[in-house]
Amino acid sequence: MQYIVVFEEGQDSVGAYVPDLPGCVAVGSTRDEAKQLIREAIELHIESLREHGEAVPQPHSTVELIAV
């Protein structure tokens, strides 16, 4: 499965979250670190859902850039 990840760059960190997996977030010092951490967070999130007998949400978000 492939999930959309939103990255938000702050002054000293980069946050990442997955719209299709509520609560699945990560923060790193760099975008590369945030990318690695969110990948791990997604894997753990899905594993936890399965262990608790909950359905794993299918990816359904889309992204489109809008020029203004």
N, C-alpha and C positions, 0 to 999 in steps of 0.2 A: 504494500500500500504506500501511497505517497500523500503526505499531508502538506498543506500550505503552512508555512511558518512566516510570521510577521516579525521583523527585526526593527527595534527602535533604538536609535543611537542617542545616548546621553553624553554628558561632558566627560564622565570617567568610566562609563560602562556601556554595554550593549545588552538590551533585554530582548527576549524572544518568547513568543507564545504561539499556540496552535488554536485557531478559531474553532476547529472541529473537535477539539479535545479540551473542554473547559477545565481550567485549573492546571493545565500543562504549560509550565513556564520555566524559563532559565535566564540567568544573567551571567555574563562573562566580561572580562576586561577588554576583549577584542571581539570582532565579529566572528573570527575563526573559533575562538573559545566558546562563544555563545552558540555557534552552529554545532559544535561537538556536544556541548551540554544539553542542547534541546533534542538532539538525536537520542542521547541516553535517556532523557526525560520521557520522550515519546515511547521508547521501548519499555521503560518501567511502568508508565501509565497504562499501556495496553496490557502488560503482564498482570498488573494489579486488578484491572477490570475483569480479566479472565479468571483470576484466582477467586474473585468474589462473585463469580457467576453472572456478571453484568455484560450487557452487549457492548461490543466495541463499535463506536460510531464510524460509519464509512465516511471517507473524505467526500465533502460535497461543496466546500467553499471554492470560489473562483476569484481570480485577480484580474483587474483590468486597470491600466493606467489611463487617466483622463487628462488631456492637456487643457490648460486654462490660460 
